[in-house]
Amino acid sequence: MKDGIYAVKFHTPGDQGEGLLVVRGGSINGGDQHFLYRGILTGGGVSWSGPIDVSQWKPGNTTVFGTTGNFVLDARVSVDPNADTFTGNASVRNQPSQTMAFSARRIADLA
């Protein structure tokens, strides 16, 4: 997974959203208008996985799952080695029926 800044889009059967991610050495940090995302993905090549903490930093909106508050996503990522993109899916820890799909496109290098 290439280091950089990524535009991410995610969706569940009931909703969709988007945000920004900063990837550096497998570390993921980012957010959107109401939530922060922080995690460490391990793996290599085309397959990565790991937990992503989702924290509500601003009240007034629900997640794509229709909930509020903080939770952990267990993410699985597939990297396209020929492009600056990755796709994946995630489920809310301890709530496996709460799943989402996402895709990310690298939009900038890191400073």
C-alpha positions in Angstrom: 0.0 0.0 0.0 1.6 3.3 -1.1 2.0 6.1 1.4 -0.1 9.1 0.5 -3.4 10.9 0.9 -6.5 9.1 -0.3 -10.1 10.0 -1.0 -12.2 7.2 0.3 -15.9 6.3 -0.4 -17.8 3.9 1.7 -21.3 2.4 1.6 -23.7 0.1 3.4 -27.0 -1.1 2.0 -28.7 1.9 3.7 -26.3 4.8 3.3 -23.0 6.1 1.9 -20.3 8.6 2.8 -16.8 9.8 2.0 -13.7 11.2 3.7 -9.9 11.5 3.5 -7.3 9.0 4.7 -3.5 9.5 5.2 -1.6 6.3 4.8 2.0 6.0 6.1 3.7 2.7 6.7 0.4 0.8 7.2 -0.9 3.5 9.6 -4.3 4.9 8.6 -5.5 8.3 9.9 -8.3 10.3 8.5 -11.9 11.4 8.9 -14.9 13.2 7.6 -17.3 15.9 8.9 -18.2 14.0 12.1 -15.9 11.0 12.6 -12.1 10.3 12.9 -10.6 7.1 11.6 -7.4 5.7 13.1 -5.8 2.3 12.7 -2.9 0.1 11.7 -3.1 -2.3 8.8 -0.7 -5.3 8.6 0.1 -7.5 5.6 1.9 -6.8 2.4 1.6 -6.8 -1.3 -2.1 -6.9 -2.3 -3.6 -8.0 1.1 -3.8 -5.9 4.3 -6.1 -6.1 7.3 -6.5 -4.7 10.8 -8.7 -2.7 13.2 -9.8 0.8 12.5 -11.1 2.9 15.4 -13.9 5.2 14.4 -14.5 8.1 16.9 -17.3 10.7 16.7 -15.6 14.1 17.1 -18.6 16.3 16.3 -22.2 15.5 17.2 -25.1 15.9 14.8 -24.8 13.0 12.4 -25.0 9.2 12.3 -22.6 6.7 10.8 -23.5 4.9 7.5 -24.8 2.2 9.9 -27.4 4.6 11.3 -25.6 4.8 14.7 -23.8 7.4 16.8 -20.7 7.1 19.0 -17.4 5.2 18.8 -16.7 1.7 17.4 -14.1 -0.5 15.9 -14.1 -1.7 12.3 -12.3 -4.9 11.3 -11.1 -4.1 7.8 -9.8 -6.2 5.0 -8.1 -4.4 2.1 -7.1 -5.4 -1.4 -4.5 -3.2 -3.1 -4.3 -2.8 -6.9 -0.5 -3.1 -7.5 -0.9 -1.3 -10.9 -2.8 1.7 -9.7 -3.0 4.1 -6.7 -6.2 2.5 -5.4 -7.5 0.0 -2.9 -10.8 -1.6 -2.1 -12.1 -3.5 0.8 -14.8 -4.3 3.3 -15.2 -4.0 7.0 -17.6 -5.1 9.7 -18.3 -3.6 13.1 -16.5 -5.6 15.8 -18.9 -7.8 17.7 -21.6 -6.9 15.2 -20.8 -9.0 12.1 -24.1 -8.1 10.4 -23.0 -4.5 10.2 -20.8 -4.4 7.1 -19.6 -1.8 4.7 -17.6 -1.7 1.4 -15.1 1.0 0.5 -12.8 2.2 -2.2 -9.9 4.6 -2.0 -8.0 6.6 -4.7 -4.6 8.1 -3.9 -4.8 11.9 -4.6 -1.5 13.3 -3.3 1.9 12.4 -1.9 2.8 13.1 1.7 5.0 16.1 2.5 
